Amino acid sequence: MAVQDYIRDRFFPHIWCVGCGHGTALNVLLRSVENLGLDKRDIVMVSGIGCSSRMPGYVDFHSLHTLHGRALAFATGTKMSKPELTVLVPMGDGDALAIGGNHFIHACRRNIDMTAIVLNNRIYGMTGGQFSPLSGPGVVATTAPTSTYDPSFDVMELAVGAGASFAARGTTYHVMELQKLLEKAISHKGFSVVEVLSPCPTHFGRKNRQGDGVEMFEWLKDNTVKVGSKAADENQELITRGIFVEEERPEYCEQYAQILERSREG
């Protein structure tokens, strides 16, 4: 199948703002799926509510556009009932780690085989520019007109600490690198988290004087480095990208199936 076979072109042009990284993220995700040779009939995309959660409307997969923060709960039910399916879960930073934070932690802990894609633009974009758990201190938002002082979650530390067996961070500037990370995440047997740093020029960039989409993409280029690089050791202010954990662990659906089989035998 080609990339064009994976989209519902009748719903284009998309609704994302000029300069938003989410369109780039969708493009990279579709190319990852194409490169892996996956049949679209074997894929389910589940989302909650937010800018990133519009993705299921654009893909010609089985798709669920569900409740705010509950995408991973719906995805868990989907995977448990049909473990043979490939389950992809795009979420925004608020959707995944504010109202959805508890689901995120326990999905990591269970190690159920699905791919959580956290599109981190550090803001609630769809609902007017409120600050999120990933905004960090010193950010101006509609709910923080004099700037925030809340520390932000580190998505990778949280995912690894909660038990995710695959965790990686990429950006919508480093598209080829992001594609490889997504391919590895989707192929991994267990719970995979890929954080994608994605610009929001409309709400974050404008209020925080970071410029338009092009300037925000350049910021990602200049302020991120690969995990383990010399630059990362020398400058702790730089954001690291790459794979943070990749381990083989027992997968939840397989363990559950074994328990059911033993109960039938006993």
Legacy VTK file of the C-alpha trace (Angstrom):
# vtk DataFile Version 3.0
C-alpha trace
ASCII
DATASET POLYDATA
POINTS 266 float
0.000 0.000 0.000
1.110 3.585 -0.692
0.709 6.524 1.694
-2.325 7.735 -0.266
-4.093 4.457 0.534
-3.910 5.235 4.243
-5.764 8.572 4.177
-9.366 9.719 3.835
-8.679 12.417 1.271
-12.294 13.604 1.324
-11.584 15.209 4.714
-8.699 17.322 3.429
-7.522 20.075 3.671
-6.892 19.487 7.363
-7.861 21.877 10.159
-4.401 22.431 11.675
-2.972 25.945 11.677
-0.197 27.075 9.349
3.105 26.093 10.970
1.590 23.493 13.306
3.768 20.401 13.569
0.867 17.959 13.805
0.474 17.666 10.032
4.155 16.790 9.777
3.736 14.224 12.560
0.828 12.600 10.695
2.861 12.532 7.480
5.779 10.831 9.253
3.473 8.355 10.988
1.852 7.355 7.697
5.251 6.865 6.066
6.301 4.707 9.019
3.208 2.538 8.560
3.865 2.341 4.820
7.512 1.392 5.340
6.502 -1.378 7.756
4.099 -2.722 5.131
1.119 -2.798 7.497
-2.344 -3.544 6.167
-4.681 -0.688 7.061
-7.382 -3.217 7.947
-5.158 -4.408 10.802
-4.644 -0.939 12.318
-6.768 0.906 14.870
-6.118 4.554 15.704
-7.622 5.788 18.973
-7.613 9.407 20.160
-9.111 11.582 22.857
-9.879 15.277 22.408
-7.584 18.053 21.162
-5.699 19.241 18.092
-3.741 16.001 17.803
-6.886 13.952 18.339
-8.190 14.984 14.931
-5.786 12.478 13.378
-8.213 9.498 13.274
-10.489 11.527 11.023
-7.798 11.752 8.359
-6.630 8.122 8.282
-8.391 5.263 6.527
-7.866 2.892 9.454
-10.347 1.583 11.968
-10.601 4.665 14.167
-12.043 5.817 17.483
-12.369 9.487 18.456
-13.157 9.123 22.139
-13.277 11.140 25.388
-10.773 13.675 26.671
-7.965 11.852 28.464
-9.482 8.403 27.954
-7.842 7.335 24.690
-5.577 4.790 26.381
-8.525 3.263 28.246
-10.431 2.751 24.979
-7.252 1.507 23.296
-6.704 -1.017 26.089
-10.190 -2.415 25.606
-9.617 -2.599 21.855
-6.315 -4.432 22.226
-7.644 -6.853 24.837
-10.557 -7.833 22.607
-8.509 -7.994 19.384
-4.842 -8.500 20.362
-3.851 -9.172 16.748
-4.492 -5.519 15.806
-1.868 -2.748 15.688
-3.099 0.026 17.991
-1.857 3.619 17.597
-2.842 6.284 20.140
-2.039 9.927 19.277
-2.592 12.297 22.206
-1.844 15.884 23.120
0.184 16.820 26.177
-2.901 17.729 28.227
-4.897 14.791 26.895
-2.123 12.344 27.794
-0.734 13.755 31.029
-3.358 15.979 32.670
-6.800 14.369 32.646
-5.259 11.260 31.085
-2.255 11.024 33.397
-3.485 8.087 35.440
-4.337 6.072 32.325
-0.860 6.846 30.971
0.890 5.582 34.107
-1.050 2.329 34.234
-0.734 1.664 30.512
3.036 1.900 30.967
2.857 -0.386 34.011
0.829 -3.083 32.243
3.063 -3.157 29.159
0.157 -3.772 26.794
1.248 -3.841 23.145
0.309 -0.454 21.670
2.026 2.769 20.631
1.245 5.989 22.507
2.269 9.084 20.541
2.397 12.170 22.772
2.335 15.263 20.556
3.894 17.832 22.843
3.271 21.437 21.814
3.343 22.604 25.471
-0.138 24.152 25.295
-3.840 23.371 25.006
-4.151 24.472 21.388
-7.723 23.585 20.488
-9.460 25.200 23.470
-7.745 28.563 23.521
-4.155 28.314 24.716
-4.318 27.227 28.365
-1.077 25.961 29.899
-0.556 22.201 30.221
1.489 19.829 32.414
4.266 20.106 29.810
4.347 23.913 29.485
7.016 24.392 32.133
7.846 27.531 34.141
7.965 30.985 32.581
5.382 30.261 29.870
2.667 32.776 29.042
-0.765 31.265 28.382
-4.394 32.354 28.499
-4.655 30.822 31.980
-1.256 32.206 32.988
-1.136 35.795 31.652
1.790 36.648 33.959
3.534 33.313 33.141
3.536 29.887 34.774
5.668 28.670 37.633
4.612 24.989 37.525
7.455 22.574 36.730
6.721 20.304 33.772
6.719 16.533 33.542
9.626 14.917 31.737
7.645 12.503 29.545
10.568 10.137 29.102
11.379 9.933 32.807
7.711 9.407 33.612
7.275 6.684 30.962
10.429 4.825 31.996
9.627 5.149 35.703
6.080 3.848 35.173
7.353 0.794 33.304
7.115 1.461 29.557
9.328 -1.030 27.741
10.009 1.389 24.869
10.317 5.161 25.220
11.675 7.637 22.689
11.575 11.349 21.917
11.696 12.980 18.501
10.748 16.261 16.865
8.788 17.323 13.806
11.958 19.005 12.515
14.020 15.787 12.495
11.538 13.905 10.304
13.708 11.001 9.125
14.882 10.361 12.652
11.287 10.506 13.904
10.190 8.012 11.258
12.777 5.493 12.448
11.679 5.986 16.062
8.032 5.414 15.154
8.872 2.318 13.135
10.769 0.862 16.094
7.973 1.792 18.490
5.236 0.219 16.366
7.307 -2.947 15.833
8.130 -3.256 19.540
6.212 -5.932 21.470
4.966 -4.013 24.493
3.886 -0.527 25.501
5.734 2.081 23.440
5.783 5.823 24.107
7.016 8.291 21.505
7.037 11.930 22.555
6.960 14.239 19.529
7.962 17.872 20.052
5.595 19.805 17.774
5.337 23.609 17.337
2.133 25.543 18.078
2.745 28.991 16.544
-0.849 30.162 17.053
-1.047 29.906 20.837
2.400 29.064 22.198
4.640 30.823 19.706
2.641 34.036 19.504
2.229 34.507 23.257
5.802 33.522 24.083
7.470 35.505 21.295
8.896 32.421 19.602
7.825 33.537 16.152
6.023 31.692 13.373
6.149 28.022 12.446
9.457 28.281 10.607
11.152 29.961 13.563
9.745 27.369 15.949
11.039 24.541 13.760
14.457 26.216 13.793
14.242 26.359 17.594
13.778 22.574 17.643
16.846 22.198 15.423
19.002 24.396 17.653
17.813 23.239 21.073
17.696 19.445 20.773
20.527 16.924 20.613
20.855 13.167 20.447
20.887 11.086 23.619
24.439 10.412 24.749
26.024 13.125 22.625
28.875 15.305 23.868
26.667 18.394 23.463
24.075 16.879 25.821
26.754 16.360 28.482
28.116 19.876 28.087
24.784 21.735 28.078
22.021 20.485 30.378
19.599 23.050 28.915
19.428 21.178 25.614
16.585 18.684 25.108
17.700 15.151 24.324
16.032 13.068 21.625
16.356 9.412 20.694
15.603 6.114 22.455
15.577 6.194 26.267
14.561 2.583 26.910
14.079 -0.469 24.690
13.613 -3.701 26.613
11.902 -7.038 26.115
9.327 -7.680 28.849
6.260 -9.929 29.186
3.356 -8.458 27.188
0.012 -8.024 28.936
-2.363 -9.593 26.384
-0.174 -12.676 26.035
-0.003 -13.129 29.803
-3.758 -12.718 30.077
-4.333 -15.325 27.361
-2.100 -17.769 29.237
-4.050 -17.239 32.458
-7.334 -17.900 30.632
-5.931 -21.044 29.074
-4.753 -22.367 32.455
-8.147 -21.634 34.003
-9.868 -23.656 31.277
-7.498 -26.556 31.785
-7.946 -26.515 35.580
LINES 1 267
266 0 1 2 3 4 5 6 7 8 9 10 11 12 13 14 15 16 17 18 19 20 21 22 23 24 25 26 27 28 29 30 31 32 33 34 35 36 37 38 39 40 41 42 43 44 45 46 47 48 49 50 51 52 53 54 55 56 57 58 59 60 61 62 63 64 65 66 67 68 69 70 71 72 73 74 75 76 77 78 79 80 81 82 83 84 85 86 87 88 89 90 91 92 93 94 95 96 97 98 99 100 101 102 103 104 105 106 107 108 109 110 111 112 113 114 115 116 117 118 119 120 121 122 123 124 125 126 127 128 129 130 131 132 133 134 135 136 137 138 139 140 141 142 143 144 145 146 147 148 149 150 151 152 153 154 155 156 157 158 159 160 161 162 163 164 165 166 167 168 169 170 171 172 173 174 175 176 177 178 179 180 181 182 183 184 185 186 187 188 189 190 191 192 193 194 195 196 197 198 199 200 201 202 203 204 205 206 207 208 209 210 211 212 213 214 215 216 217 218 219 220 221 222 223 224 225 226 227 228 229 230 231 232 233 234 235 236 237 238 239 240 241 242 243 244 245 246 247 248 249 250 251 252 253 254 255 256 257 258 259 260 261 262 263 264 265
